[in-house]
Amino acid sequence: MSVHTFSSRNFTRDVGAAKRAAADGPVFITDRGRPAFALLKIEDYYQLAGHQEASLLDVMDALPGDAADFEFEAPRLEVEFRSVELG
């Protein structure tokens, strides 16, 4: 893992380069030569913060009150099949 540094000006000019560099390790973004921000892959952030990426079940469980108690019936898709003549 390597650490990369971008000035604010270079970061603004080429965000894509900073994102590609973040794949190798943290990217420090400097203002007037001093580190001001850090850019990390989301997986690295979750690891540092001690969080795991939320699953769909976690999101549904986090819905407030009765929001999780609703009826949902998906509409049926009506498809008509036809024979195909080749030749």
N, C-alpha and C positions, 0 to 999 in steps of 0.2 A: 504494500500500500504506500503510495507516494502522496505528498502534499503539494498542491499547486497554488499559486498566487496570481490573482488578476487585479489590476487596478480597476477602480470604478469605471473609468473611461473605456478600458479594454473589455470589461464585462458587458457594458452597454452596447458596444460595437459588435460583439460576437458572443451572445448568450449560448449559442449552440456549442461553441468550443469549450465554454465553462462546464456545460452539462456533460460533454464527452469526457472532460478531465475528471469530473466528479465520479465517473465510473471506476477510476483507479484509486480514489481516495478523496479526502476533504479538499475543498477549494476555498481559500481565504480570499475575500474581496476587500481591497484596501481603499481607504480614503486618506489622501495625503500621506501615503506611505505606512499608515498604521492599520492593522486588521480591524475591520468594522463588521463584517458579516462572514458567515460560513455557509457553504453550499454542500449538502450531503445527499447521497441516495436515500430514498425513503426507508429502505431496509436498515441502513446504518443509523438513521435517526431513531427508528423504533427500538433498535437494540440499545442505543445510548439512553433513551428515555424509559426503557424497561417496559415498553408496550408491544403488543402484538397487533398485527393488522386485523381489523374487525371483520368477522365473518358475517354473512347475511343473517344468521341466527342471532348474533350479538346485536346487530342493528334492529332486528325485529323485537328482541327482548327489551331494547332501550326505548321503544315507543311509549309515550306517556299514557297512563290510565287505560281507558277503554279503546284506545286507538288500535290495539292489537286484536280486539274482539270484533271483527267485522266479517261479513259474509262476502265471498267473492266467487262468482261463477264465470269462468272464461267462456267467451262466445265460441260456438262451434263453427268450424270452417267447413263450408259446403263446397265440395270439389266434384266436378263432373269429369269422368274419364271417357275418352273417345278412342276408338281404334285408329291406328295409323296405317296407311297403305304406303309401302315402300316400292319404288320401282318406276 
